[in-house]
């Protein structure tokens, strides 16, 4: 194999002899604060802990990586800024880097998170490596996360190439049944799509043991704590978070913690000023260790227009924080209404505020639901349960490709 000018041993063929084999996996994701990047990074960390060799390939180091974890490597994608390029071709630079890293480190497969443009770059990398007399096949798995299908992928300028790269993937996973069904229906792809849910590390995401003490930083007089965590994009309906909190705040002494940042932040700031509650709304910005803040709150508000899964709700549940969310997309696959949280229609801020008030007025019910939420996270969505599903899936893909 010599497309990059080197000759390397071609021992990529996978032979399974009953022993879990150490795999070399390239992972590409958006390295910033989006849910897909978090899922990809946490997955890479867990896989590395289980002995696999993980190579992150992206334009920046994923935010939850410290850069010193064993079995983890990071390869930055440099995009040249030639003056002719009004639109620097990141997808091409990424494809080149993927092929280089795969060849240099003898990767078994690539796993790309978020179809656009990552699966197209992976497809190019596979084709580059497959050419030539000693060509090898570098399989790639695409994980669909949500807006790559529900918003971006439906844009006519992206739809055909997204559909093509999904169809060309060696394996495709989706983070909920909702997203799988929607992809099959709307994109009319022929591919089999495996559902592997989002996961949470149940050892890190726990109730903060110092919650009582730490709450005083925001709730000095014993107020209740509501929290919201997102990238503050319109799909998150941040204004509804403020509307809900305003109604709760009128009846119950309470504070709102807003974790994250994004385009709708100033709208939310102004709305809270107009409603006279600004002093009780804490904008905490982007946080690396979200579990520290989540794990001191009582209720999470997630009134999104659409969520294919709702990772923030799961992270909250693991921290014994009861989610109040919208009945949309894959959220009902995560939250059981009335048991591990509450669901309401999109935009129905009255009902969501009503649920919050009811819970905050009933300490015992809040406690019971918080424990139930943690129980669901542990029973169905812990990384220890989900990561082996990815390992098994990789094995099947490798077997099919060898
Ligand atoms: O909406 C976001 O927060 C960003 C987006 C992403 O891909 O970064 O999130 C999607 O992926 C998350 C992780 O798989 C899911 O938990 C979110 O539900 C999904 N967001 C939407 O579907 C709107």
Boltz pocket constraint, residues with backbone or C-beta under 6 A from the ligand:
constraints:
  - pocket:
      binder: B
      contacts: [[A, 33], [A, 34], [A, 35], [A, 36], [A, 37], [A, 39], [A, 114], [A, 144], [A, 145], [A, 146], [A, 147], [A, 148], [A, 150], [A, 175], [A, 198], [A, 230], [A, 231], [A, 235], [A, 306], [A, 307], [A, 308], [A, 309], [A, 310], [A, 311], [A, 312], [A, 329]]
      max_distance: 6.0
